[in-house]
Amino acid sequence: MVTRSNPYGAFNFQVEFDAPPTGGDPITAGFSDVSGLGNEINFSDYREGIDPDNVVRKVPNTNKTDEVTLKRGLIGSTEVFAWFKEVRDGVYAPRRVTITVLDEARTKVLALQLRNAQPKKWVGPTLAAKGGGEVAMEELHLVHEGIEYVSL
């Protein structure tokens, strides 16, 4: 990855879903929003009676990942909902999800991967006849087992 002095814009990115390990097709879908990319380390308090300082040590142990939310305009494609339905119906179908940041020339500059991502929640569009200027949106909430930067 090349570093630069100006940060990348948050508006050029792509999301790719690999095929599940059990077989099937990758999902091609565009999204307008990605949020919840986070990871937190849990710590345990520990202190021995002979410690010279009257303070507990912080010992790192497990970590937990944040739920990732993807939003997109309703376009008639049902691949994302089909994956949700598959998992809802009892199929274990985790996927690797790659979120790639693009620069102004739409060149891939960095990528984050979610390991063993699975759909947790699907939210359909809010529909209202009074409007006319709003876009029908759907959301997909993902749980996963790890997040990493990956080389391009």
Summary of the structure (lengths in Angstrom):
residues: 152
radius of gyration: 20.0
end to end distance: 7.6
largest distance: 71.0
contacts: 340
relative contact order: 0.25
helix: 7%
strand: 45%
